[in-house]
Amino acid sequence: MAILQGKLFFPECERRLESYDVVYFHDGEKIDKRRADIEVILIYGTPGGEQLTKLMDELPNLKAIVNHGVGVNHIDLEAAKARGIKVSNTPDCLNAAVAEMAFALLLAAARHVVTGNARSHDPTYTRLQPNWHGTEVSGSAIGIVGMGRIGMEIAQRARAFNMKIFYHNRKRRSVEEEATVKATYCEELNALLGQVDFVVVMVPGGEATRKLFKWEQFCAMKETAYFVNVSRGTVVDQDALVRALNEKRIAGAALDVTDPEPLPPDHPLLRMENVLITPHLGSATTRTRRKMFDVCMENVDAALQNKELPNRLV
């Protein structure tokens, strides 16, 4: 039995794998020699879809692909299903952490936390500019695009700030669920965009959401509004975002995800003072990452024991 995986973050996770016969993604020669032994792929990170599909064809006894994360747009689920390969992910583990990250970015952008910090550390900065004002979050309107589990967690935090909550989703939530966070459903995305001060995107990646936010969507937003993306970089037409920021169609952006990750060093988004970018830190807390690994190992053990995967997708 063998597991392919990426580099792990915690020594205790490495120790837990000592009882398994482990082959690493980067060790292509060993993979080639051990093809018949490999039964589970444990993904820690997001290797390209083509690489995984190729492995599905090359590993004759592959039973499962266990993904350390919720998003699986880097896995060809149909290809796995056609080959009888099970796929699992780690739902619910990271809901709170990602929602926290969304609000951290929202607050930091609204109140100029990062630029303010930079100016405070600048020895040439001697006095506060009296007209350098941020946007007050409390009582403002938030638009959540993608009201799944994490979207609901974001809405709960918005309620704590007494925000007016609007949301757009493929499927409307129940009246009872809307009532718990006092959220208003908008069937049309652009109708939502024109009403809110903050747009927070929390949709899955993949072709269905590729470039969901284009020039038209940024033009539909208020000129004073902020765009926050904690889903996938592919959801955004980044050229349109750059143009919207340059032409002051929106006030600013806060991005935990980009396309690609990281951005090339000469990318215009990296030179804009009203843009915050973090390196995909949504689930990056010690508690959450350990919980995600625990769920992964439950699925790995189930696959190796020919049992049903607790978090099976296909």
Backbone torsions as a table, in degrees:
resi	resn	phi	psi	omega
1	MET	NA	141.0	-179.2
2	ALA	-148.5	154.1	179.9
3	ILE	-126.0	133.1	170.5
4	LEU	-95.7	139.8	-178.1
5	GLN	-159.5	165.5	173.6
6	GLY	-90.6	-176.3	-178.7
7	LYS	-69.6	135.7	178.9
8	LEU	-92.6	154.3	-175.5
9	PHE	-88.7	-24.0	-172.6
10	PHE	-119.2	133.0	178.9
11	PRO	-56.4	-36.3	-179.0
12	GLU	-65.8	-27.7	176.0
13	CYS	-69.7	-42.0	176.8
14	GLU	-60.4	-41.1	-179.0
15	ARG	-65.3	-36.7	179.7
16	ARG	-64.3	-23.5	-178.9
17	LEU	-90.4	-1.5	-176.9
18	GLU	-64.1	-24.6	-179.6
19	SER	-82.7	-3.6	178.7
20	TYR	-104.9	159.1	174.2
21	ASP	-91.4	104.9	-170.1
22	VAL	-104.9	133.7	172.0
23	VAL	-122.3	135.2	-175.4
24	TYR	-95.9	152.7	-178.6
25	PHE	-53.6	-40.0	-174.0
26	HIS	-75.1	-12.0	-177.3
27	ASP	-94.1	70.5	-175.0
28	GLY	-59.7	-37.3	-178.6
29	GLU	-64.9	-41.5	179.9
30	LYS	-69.2	-37.5	176.8
31	ILE	-58.0	-44.7	-177.7
32	ASP	-60.0	-39.3	-178.2
33	LYS	-75.8	-24.9	-173.1
34	ARG	-108.0	18.9	-174.2
35	ARG	-48.1	-46.5	-174.5
36	ALA	-70.8	-19.1	-177.0
37	ASP	-86.1	-22.4	-170.1
38	ILE	-80.0	120.4	-176.9
39	GLU	-112.8	-24.3	-177.8
40	VAL	-136.6	138.4	169.7
41	ILE	-106.6	121.4	174.7
42	LEU	-105.1	113.7	-176.4
43	ILE	-95.0	120.1	174.2
44	TYR	-118.6	93.6	-167.3
45	GLY	113.9	-172.7	-174.7
46	THR	-129.6	77.9	173.2
47	PRO	-62.4	152.7	-174.6
48	GLY	-57.8	148.1	-179.1
49	GLY	-58.9	-39.1	-179.9
50	GLU	-62.5	-38.6	178.9
51	GLN	-62.2	-43.9	-179.3
52	LEU	-68.0	-41.6	179.2
53	THR	-63.7	-37.3	177.2
54	LYS	-63.0	-41.4	179.1
55	LEU	-66.1	-35.1	177.2
56	MET	-57.4	-37.1	-178.6
57	ASP	-80.3	-25.8	-173.4
58	GLU	-92.5	-15.9	-176.5
59	LEU	-107.3	99.9	-171.1
60	PRO	-65.7	-23.9	-176.3
61	ASN	-111.9	19.9	-179.9
62	LEU	-67.1	125.7	-178.2
63	LYS	-102.9	-34.9	-171.9
64	ALA	-155.0	152.1	169.0
65	ILE	-115.8	118.0	-178.2
66	VAL	-106.3	116.6	-174.4
67	ASN	-99.5	125.3	177.7
68	HIS	-84.5	81.5	-177.2
69	GLY	151.7	171.2	-179.1
70	VAL	-89.0	-49.1	-177.0
71	GLY	-65.5	131.9	-178.8
72	VAL	-127.8	27.4	-179.9
73	ASN	-69.7	-10.5	176.1
74	HIS	-89.5	0.6	178.9
75	ILE	-114.7	129.4	176.4
76	ASP	-78.9	94.0	-175.3
77	LEU	-64.6	-36.3	179.6
78	GLU	-66.6	-39.2	178.0
79	ALA	-64.2	-40.3	178.6
80	ALA	-65.2	-45.0	-179.5
81	LYS	-61.2	-42.2	-179.1
82	ALA	-63.6	-28.0	-178.4
83	ARG	-95.8	1.4	-179.6
84	GLY	73.1	24.8	-179.7
85	ILE	-98.6	125.2	-179.7
86	LYS	-77.8	149.2	177.5
87	VAL	-131.2	134.5	176.6
88	SER	-130.7	162.2	175.7
89	ASN	-136.9	-165.6	-176.7
90	THR	-125.1	70.0	-179.1
91	PRO	-69.0	155.6	173.4
92	ASP	74.0	-31.4	-177.2
93	CYS	-56.7	-36.6	-169.0
94	LEU	-109.4	9.5	-175.9
95	ASN	-56.2	-50.9	-176.5
96	ALA	-66.1	-42.0	-177.6
97	ALA	-63.7	-43.7	-179.6
98	VAL	-68.6	-39.4	177.5
99	ALA	-62.5	-40.3	176.0
100	GLU	-60.0	-42.8	-179.1
101	MET	-64.0	-40.6	178.4
102	ALA	-59.0	-43.7	-178.6
103	PHE	-74.4	-31.9	175.6
104	ALA	-61.1	-44.3	178.9
105	LEU	-66.4	-42.8	-179.9
106	LEU	-59.8	-48.8	-178.8
107	LEU	-66.0	-42.5	-178.7
108	ALA	-62.9	-40.6	179.4
109	ALA	-69.2	-44.6	-176.1
110	ALA	-64.1	-37.1	-173.7
111	ARG	-107.7	16.6	175.7
112	HIS	53.6	40.9	-175.6
113	VAL	-63.8	-46.4	-175.9
114	VAL	-71.5	-46.6	178.9
115	THR	-66.7	-35.3	177.1
116	GLY	-64.4	-40.4	177.2
117	ASN	-62.3	-43.8	-179.8
118	ALA	-62.2	-41.9	-180.0
119	ARG	-67.8	-37.1	179.2
120	SER	-65.4	-29.6	178.1
121	HIS	-85.5	-8.5	-178.2
122	ASP	-82.8	116.5	-177.1
123	PRO	-64.4	-17.3	179.7
124	THR	-86.5	-6.7	-178.4
125	TYR	-88.3	118.9	-172.2
126	THR	-115.4	-20.1	-179.2
127	ARG	-152.4	151.0	178.7
128	LEU	-72.0	133.4	175.5
129	GLN	-73.7	121.3	-173.8
130	PRO	-64.2	-23.1	-178.2
131	ASN	-102.2	14.9	180.0
132	TRP	-90.6	89.1	-173.5
133	HIS	-107.4	146.0	173.1
134	GLY	-98.5	-172.0	178.0
135	THR	-105.3	128.4	179.2
136	GLU	-75.6	123.7	-177.3
137	VAL	-75.8	-44.2	-179.2
138	SER	-57.3	126.7	178.8
139	GLY	83.0	-5.3	177.6
140	SER	-79.9	175.4	-179.1
141	ALA	-106.1	135.3	178.9
142	ILE	-118.2	139.6	174.8
143	GLY	-114.9	117.3	-178.7
144	ILE	-101.4	117.9	-179.5
145	VAL	-102.2	103.8	-173.7
146	GLY	107.3	87.6	-174.0
147	MET	-103.3	57.7	173.2
148	GLY	-86.5	-150.7	-178.4
149	ARG	-60.3	-46.9	-178.4
150	ILE	-70.9	-37.9	177.0
151	GLY	-58.2	-39.3	177.0
152	MET	-65.9	-37.2	176.9
153	GLU	-64.7	-38.5	177.1
154	ILE	-63.8	-42.6	179.3
155	ALA	-61.6	-38.9	178.9
156	GLN	-62.1	-38.6	177.9
157	ARG	-71.0	-35.2	176.9
158	ALA	-63.1	-36.3	177.9
159	ARG	-61.5	-37.2	179.8
160	ALA	-63.2	-23.8	177.3
161	PHE	-97.4	12.0	178.9
162	ASN	54.7	39.5	-179.4
163	MET	-86.7	151.5	171.3
164	LYS	-82.0	124.6	-170.4
165	ILE	-109.6	123.6	172.4
166	PHE	-119.2	150.9	178.1
167	TYR	-146.8	153.6	175.4
168	HIS	-126.8	132.8	-176.3
169	ASN	-148.0	156.1	175.8
170	ARG	-60.2	-35.8	-180.0
171	LYS	-130.5	130.9	-179.4
172	ARG	-66.7	140.1	174.9
173	ARG	-71.9	164.6	179.6
174	SER	-67.9	160.0	178.2
175	VAL	-59.6	-38.4	179.8
176	GLU	-64.5	-42.5	179.4
177	GLU	-65.9	-42.2	177.6
178	GLU	-60.1	-40.3	-176.9
179	ALA	-65.8	-32.1	-178.0
180	THR	-63.3	-28.5	179.6
181	VAL	-118.9	6.1	-179.1
182	LYS	54.1	51.6	-177.2
183	ALA	-100.6	145.9	178.2
184	THR	-110.3	127.7	-177.9
185	TYR	-82.9	136.5	174.2
186	CYS	-119.5	113.3	-177.7
187	GLU	-66.8	-36.6	179.5
188	GLU	-99.7	129.4	-178.7
189	LEU	-58.4	-48.3	-175.9
190	ASN	-64.3	-28.5	176.8
191	ALA	-65.5	-37.4	176.1
192	LEU	-65.7	-45.0	-171.4
193	LEU	-59.1	-34.6	-177.4
194	GLY	-77.1	-7.2	-174.8
195	GLN	-104.6	-11.0	-166.4
196	VAL	-116.6	159.6	178.9
197	ASP	-95.1	-21.0	179.1
198	PHE	-137.3	130.0	174.9
199	VAL	-109.0	119.9	179.6
200	VAL	-115.5	122.4	-175.6
201	VAL	-102.0	126.1	-180.0
202	MET	-142.3	58.1	179.8
203	VAL	-107.3	158.4	176.2
204	PRO	-69.7	157.8	175.6
205	GLY	-79.5	-173.5	179.2
206	GLY	112.1	176.9	-175.5
207	GLU	-64.5	-33.2	-176.7
208	ALA	-63.8	-26.7	-178.6
209	THR	-114.6	6.8	-178.7
210	ARG	-60.8	126.2	-179.1
211	LYS	52.0	42.3	173.2
212	LEU	-58.6	-36.5	177.8
213	PHE	-101.5	107.5	179.1
214	LYS	-117.2	-171.9	-179.1
215	TRP	-54.4	-42.4	-178.8
216	GLU	-57.6	-41.5	-177.9
217	GLN	-70.6	-39.5	179.7
218	PHE	-68.0	-34.3	176.7
219	CYS	-68.8	-25.9	179.3
220	ALA	-76.3	-17.6	-179.6
221	MET	-77.9	159.6	172.5
222	LYS	-65.4	149.3	177.2
223	GLU	-68.1	-19.5	179.9
224	THR	-95.3	2.9	-173.1
225	ALA	-88.3	156.5	177.7
226	TYR	-112.1	144.0	-179.4
227	PHE	-108.7	123.3	-178.3
228	VAL	-122.1	124.2	-179.8
229	ASN	-121.1	117.2	176.8
230	VAL	-123.7	22.5	-177.1
231	SER	-104.2	-89.4	177.7
232	ARG	-140.4	144.3	-180.0
233	GLY	-62.4	-29.6	-177.6
234	THR	-68.1	-12.6	179.6
235	VAL	-69.5	-18.7	-172.0
236	VAL	-114.5	135.7	166.6
237	ASP	-80.1	99.0	-171.5
238	GLN	-67.0	-29.8	175.3
239	ASP	-63.8	-40.6	177.9
240	ALA	-66.2	-37.2	178.2
241	LEU	-65.0	-44.7	177.8
242	VAL	-58.4	-45.6	180.0
243	ARG	-62.7	-43.3	-179.8
244	ALA	-61.4	-38.0	178.5
245	LEU	-72.1	-42.7	179.6
246	ASN	-63.3	-38.5	-177.9
247	GLU	-90.9	7.9	177.8
248	LYS	56.5	36.7	173.3
249	ARG	-72.6	-27.7	174.7
250	ILE	-134.2	162.7	-174.7
251	ALA	-78.6	-32.2	-177.2
252	GLY	177.9	176.8	-179.8
253	ALA	-141.6	148.4	175.8
254	ALA	-132.9	117.8	-169.4
255	LEU	-125.6	123.9	171.0
256	ASP	-95.0	-8.1	-178.3
257	VAL	-136.9	145.3	177.2
258	THR	-140.7	176.3	176.9
259	ASP	-138.4	105.7	4.0
260	PRO	-83.8	-179.4	174.3
261	GLU	-120.9	121.3	-7.0
262	PRO	-77.5	169.4	175.9
263	LEU	-70.1	151.4	174.2
264	PRO	-61.2	147.3	-172.2
265	PRO	-60.9	-18.8	-179.7
266	ASP	-97.8	10.9	-177.4
267	HIS	-68.4	135.9	-176.5
268	PRO	-60.3	-28.7	178.9
269	LEU	-61.0	-29.8	-178.1
270	LEU	-74.4	-11.9	-177.9
271	ARG	-104.1	3.7	-175.3
272	MET	-98.3	127.5	-178.1
273	GLU	-68.7	-27.2	-178.3
274	ASN	-93.7	22.3	176.8
275	VAL	-124.6	125.3	173.4
276	LEU	-104.4	135.6	177.7
277	ILE	-133.6	127.1	173.9
278	THR	-119.2	152.9	-171.3
279	PRO	-84.7	62.6	176.0
280	HIS	55.4	60.0	-175.9
281	LEU	-98.0	7.4	-172.5
282	GLY	-46.7	-50.3	-178.1
283	SER	-100.1	9.5	-171.1
284	ALA	-83.7	67.1	166.4
285	THR	-121.6	152.2	-177.4
286	THR	-59.0	-45.5	-177.7
287	ARG	-62.8	-45.3	-176.3
288	THR	-68.2	-45.0	-178.1
289	ARG	-64.3	-36.2	177.1
290	ARG	-67.4	-40.4	178.5
291	LYS	-63.9	-40.4	178.2
292	MET	-62.6	-40.6	178.9
293	PHE	-65.4	-39.7	178.3
294	ASP	-59.5	-43.2	179.2
295	VAL	-65.1	-41.3	177.2
296	CYS	-57.4	-45.9	-176.8
297	MET	-67.5	-31.4	174.0
298	GLU	-61.5	-40.7	179.7
299	ASN	-73.0	-37.0	176.7
300	VAL	-61.6	-49.9	-179.2
301	ASP	-60.5	-41.5	179.3
302	ALA	-62.5	-41.0	-179.7
303	ALA	-65.0	-44.2	-178.3
304	LEU	-68.9	-24.4	178.9
305	GLN	-97.0	10.6	179.7
306	ASN	58.3	35.9	176.7
307	LYS	-105.4	167.4	178.6
308	GLU	-68.4	136.4	179.2
309	LEU	-73.1	130.3	-178.0
310	PRO	-59.7	-30.8	-176.3
311	ASN	-122.4	44.7	-175.9
312	ARG	-71.5	135.0	175.2
313	LEU	-98.6	-44.1	176.9
314	VAL	-135.3	NA	NA
